[in-house]
Amino acid sequence: MTDEPPFKPVIWVRSSRKDLREFPEPVQDHRGYALYVAQRGGKHRDTKALSGFGGAGVVEIIKDYRGDTFRVVYTLQYAGAVYVLHAFQKKSKTGPETQHRDMELIQQRVREAEQIARGGESMSKKEYETGGRNVFKDIGVPDAEEHFVKAQLVFKIDTIMKERSLKQIQAAALFGVRQPDVSKMLRGEFRQFSVERLLRFLVALDQDVEIVVKPHRDRNNAPALHVS
């Protein structure tokens, strides 16, 4: 098995973090997990390349919620980080002018992300911020530490399912849940599952689960729970 790719930090360009923090909680859960998957070097099921940017370098995450569409746009064009460019809500009654304004803003922030990646002095620290390791804490998700642990467990479950080409209906039978519950879980809607329940899902996938407690030695980060 190959080594895991390095964990990428999130760079919040301008108001992107503030705007995402104003999304409804279920949308935040979904977006937060999609960004976590990007940090781990993966691609969330609800992401797609944003047209007009030449390839998959600029990506959008889309989720409909109560008649409106919520979008988060990020780029992986610059090595070593996930640059979140824009977070916005497209109401059902808004027209193409709104979309045009958002596209112009995204184009501007792609250029700014490039400046940040190059260490350009033209971008001040007030115009971007580097997120912490826990993206859920960055965006104000309730119980962010526990949610981060759950995200790690769900990512592990998803990885094993992909390695085994295990279908959701098959996984549901192993876990003792319904297939739609598995689909929601893999998309980041896993608040209804406890950490213990997710650990039992891993056991159902023939995984040994060990809990190791050791002294904290990283002076740059606070003690935390990790899943390897």
Secondary structure, DSSP 8 states (H G I E B T S, - for coil): ---------EEEETTHHHHHHTS-HHHHHHHHHHHHHHHTT---TTEEE-TTSSSSSEEEEEEEETTEEEEEEEE--STT-EEEEEEEEE-TT--HHHHHHHHHHHHHHHHHHHHHHTT-TTS-GGGEEE--S-HHHHTT-TTHHHHHHHHHHHHHHHHHHHHTT--HHHHHHHHTS-HHHHHHHHTT--TTS-HHHHHHHHHHTT------------TTS-------
